[in-house]
Amino acid sequence: MDLWKYFDITHKRHQFCNPLNTKKFERFCQLLQLKRGERVLDIACGKGEFIIRLAELYDIAGVGVDISPYYIQECEEKLRKRTPNSDIEFVQMDAANYTPKSPHCFDVVLCVGASWVYGGHRGTIQALKGMVKKGGLIVVGEPFWLKEPSKEYLEVEGIKKEDFGSHYDNVKVGENEGLTCLYTLVSNFDDWDHYETLQWWAVDEYFRAHPDDPDMREIVERKTREKKLYLQGGRETMGWAVYVFRNGGCFNK
């Protein structure tokens, strides 16, 4: 089964492809206070909600990059409906291969919930540093451990304990790279529940509408495993947060 088809189906009802609720998102966008014409790069932009909302609020310019043809199509539709005159471009490609026309050319660089693109949190910070201006902002979304993960959890998720750290570790990784952490936005159980359980609903709706899809069995089996894992400990094991770093800043002179 096409992985991007699976994510398109399971996230059909989602505004964001991560556990970030709308109220927190709106507050965060207001905090950014960007200037008209500033350039924003969104790596693994998903459905494009972040960069399009910033275009609506601040009339910024920018680029959204994502590997999923389903999401890029949705991004283009949003762009036409909501900000047709904005200087926003969406590019379908593996974001790991995206190279700006010149280094350090963006005022804000985002990679929210997709550090796998660069092999982890530190690799993401290092890659984004090469694209953002001195004094610019780096915004990343990253999981962290709420408690010691069980062996079963790691096996089912296909990850290792060392793949993620604590909330403190996520901050220190950026600061050890010469950045200043300005702000964190941490998801709570309600945010996680909405993110996870909305996927169950989306799969059920897809099943009812497409019972003859040859991928249906694989889709349901995978989501059933993920549902069980979340309910049997995942909810209390992994946290998630958005981190805002300044490239430079008062704490790293």
N, C-alpha and C positions, 0 to 999 in steps of 0.2 A: 504494500500500500504506500502511496505517496505521502511522505511525512507532512508536507505542507497542506495537503488535502485534509489530513487528520486535524491539524491545528485550525484550519479554516472551519471545519465542522464543529469542533469542540468549543471554539471561541466565537461562534456566530452571534451570540447575544451580548458579547462583551464590548464595552467601550475601550477598555485597555486590556492588553494581554498580560496583565500582572495584577497582584492584589492591591490596587490603588483605588480608593473610592473617589467619587466625583467631587465631594466637598473638599477633601484634602487637595485634590488636583487643582481645583479652582483657586484655593488659597495659595498654593505654591506658585501658580502662574502669576498671580498678583504680586507676589514677593519679588519676582525676577526683575520687574520694572525695566524692561529692555527699551532701547531707543529705536526709533524708526530707521529702517534700513540696515540694522545690525544683522550679521550673517550667522545662521544657526545650522548645524549639521546634526542630523538624527540618525545614528547607526542602528540598524535593525529596528526600523521605525514602526514595524507592525502595521496597524491600521491608520497611522499617520495623525492620530488625534493630538499628540503633543505639538508637533510643528504647525499644524493647521490652526490650533487654538492660539498659539503665539502670533501667527500671522493675523488672526482676527483682532487680537488685543493690541498688538504693537506695530503692525505692518512691517514685520521683519522679512528678510530674504533668507533663502536657505535651500538645503538639500536633504531629502529623506532617502535612505538606502535600505532595501530589504530584499532577501532572496526569494520570498514567496510571491509567485505570480498572482495568487488570490488576494493577498494583502495590498500589493501594488495597484491592482485594479480598483480595490476599494478606496485606496488613497486618492487615486485620480478622480474617482466619482465625487468624493468629498471636496476635493479641490475645486471642481467645476461648480458644485452646488453652493459652497460656502465662501470661498475666496478666489473667484475666477480671475481676478486682476492682480493677484499677489505674485511676487517673484519667488515662487516655490517650485522646485523640480523634484520629481521622484524617479529613482533609478532602481531597476530590478537587477540585482547581482549579489554575489557573496560579498557581504560587507567587509570581510577580512581583506579583500582585494581592492577595496576602494582607496584611491589616492587623490587628495585634493590637488588642484592645479598648482598651488604653491603651499609650502608649509606655513603653519601658524596663521591661517587666513580666516579662521572663524572666531566670532566673539563668544559663542556658546557651542559646546559639543555635548551631545547626549548619547548615552548608551544605557537604556533603562531596561534591565532584566535580560540582558543578552551578552554577558561577559564571556560566554562560550565562544563567541566570535573570535576573541583574542586569547583564548586559552586560560581565562580566569580573571579575577579582579585586578591583580597587579598588572598583567599583560594589557588589560583594557586601559588602565590609568596611563601606562607608558605609551600606548598607541595614541590615545586622545591628546596627550600632552604635545605631540608633534603636530597636531592640527589646530590647536587653539592659540589665540594671541596671548602674549604676556599680559596678565591682569584679567584675562577672560575666565569664563566659568566652564567647569567640567561637571556634568550631572550624570551619575550612574545609579542604577538600581541593582541591588545585590542581595542574595540570601545570606543568612547567618544562622549559626546554631543557637537554639534556645536551650538545648540540653544535649547530653551525649547521645548521638544517634545509635540506634540498635543495629546489630549486624543484619537483620532481616530488612530493615529500612534501607540500608546502604546497598544491599544486594538487589532489591526490587527496583530502586531508583537508578542503579548502575553507576553509583558515585562512590568516592572515597571520603573518609572523614576530613582528610587534609585538603579536599577541594574547596572547603569553606572554613571561615573562622568565626569569631564572635563579632558582635556589633562594634566593639572597641577595635578589634583587629581590622575591620573594614575601614574605619577612620584612619588608623595608624598607617595602613598601606599607602593611602594617598599622601599623608603628611610626610612619610619617609621618602616619598618621591618629590618632595619640595612644594607640595600644595598646602593650602590652608582649608580645613574643613569649616564651612560657614554654617551649615544647616543639615539636619537629618529629618526625614519623614518616615516614621516606622509604622508598618501595617499591623493592625490588631486582629484578634480572632474573627471579628465580624467582617473585616476586609477579606481575610482568607476564606471564610465560609462563602461569601458572595462569589469570589473568584472560582473556587473549586466546585461548588454545587451548581452554579450556573452552567457549568460544562455538562453535568449530568442531564440537566433539562434540555440543553442543546442537542445532545446525542439522542435523547428520547424523541425530540421533534424530528430530527433527521431520519430516524428509524421509521417513524410513522409516515413520513413523506416519501421515503425511498427504501421500502422493504426489500426490493430486489437488487439493491446495490451489492455487487460481488464482494466488496470490502466490508460489508456490514458486520459480519461475524468478528473480524479482526478489530474493527472499531469498538464494538461492544466489549469484547474480551479485554482489550487494553484499558478502556475506561473503567471497567469493573475492577481490575487490579489496582488502578490508581485510586479509585473511590475507597476501596478497602484499606489501602495503605494510609490514606489521609485520616480515615475514621479511627484506625487502630493505633494511632500515635503520631502520624505525620503532622497533625494540627499542633501538637505540643512540642514538636521537635525542631521545626525550621521556621525562622522569622524572615522578614524581608524589609528592606528599607531603601529609600532614595537618599543619596548623599550628594551634597553640593560642595564642590571644591573651587577655590580660587587658584589660578595658576600664578603662584607667588602669594602675596598677601601679608598681613601684618605679623602673623605668627611664624613666618618663614622668610625673614629678610636675610 
